[in-house]
Amino acid sequence: MIDMILFPNLSNLAHLFTDLVPLVIIGCGILLCGLVVMGKPATAPRRRATQPPKQDARPEKQPTLDPTRQASLEKLKQCEVTARPLMSRPQTSLGRQLRMFADQNGLVVHGETALSAIVTVRHGDRSMSQAGFNAISRKRVDFCLTDRAMRPVCVVEYHGSGHRMKGAAEAERRDHTKRIALAMASVPLIEVVAGTDWNLVEKQLLTQLEYARTADDYARAALS
């Protein structure tokens, strides 16, 4: 009876203590971890190391030239190289008249045009095709008149007073090759000799232009 009076809730206190012990232990653990973390010195966030872009360590590849071409190139570097007019004065004068004619007739004038840009060489035998191309390579015409679609209308060659005086045989071979190639490609050739009256040249141009337009009309009619 006395015990009940002095310790009326002893049983309840025992249960309460039993429940609080785990909570106290957990709290102490959390507090201890916090103290440990707070005690560490602050460190800056680690940055990801950046590497410089890779440089190609290989030296720049130089074009490989055979000894003969390399020697020629070295000699060129020792020379004085300057620009020069594309044509002589008589050729330039003829070109000016051709441009006026072209503007009036819807054509385009091309000066110093490679023959291989005007005609195409084909053959079933590849070696024959290459040989035919070699025959026209490195050859140019003075003027090539084309329509707006860049189709050749005619070629105009100017022969000055000294055209056949120096290297006449070589000049004749070049002219002969041009005549044959253009004739095979059905591209008219007008050869203007020094001193030829422009009216005569213009007449020939008009004839070839009319022929080209007539052929074009026939082609369109055939396709329609």
HELIX and SHEET records of a PDB file:
HELIX    1   1 ILE A    2  LEU A    6  1                                   5    
HELIX    2   2 LEU A   10  GLY A   39  1                                  30    
HELIX    3   3 PRO A   67  LYS A   77  1                                  11    
HELIX    4   4 ARG A   89  ASN A  105  1                                  17    
HELIX    5   5 LEU A  115  ALA A  117  5                                   3    
HELIX    6   6 ARG A  126  ILE A  136  1                                  11    
HELIX    7   7 ALA A  168  MET A  184  1                                  17    
HELIX    8   8 TRP A  198  LEU A  223  1                                  26    
SHEET    1   A 4 VAL A 108  ALA A 114  0                                        
SHEET    2   A 4 ARG A 140  THR A 146 -1                                        
SHEET    3   A 4 PRO A 152  HIS A 159 -1                                        
SHEET    4   A 4 LEU A 189  VAL A 193  1                                        
END                                                                             
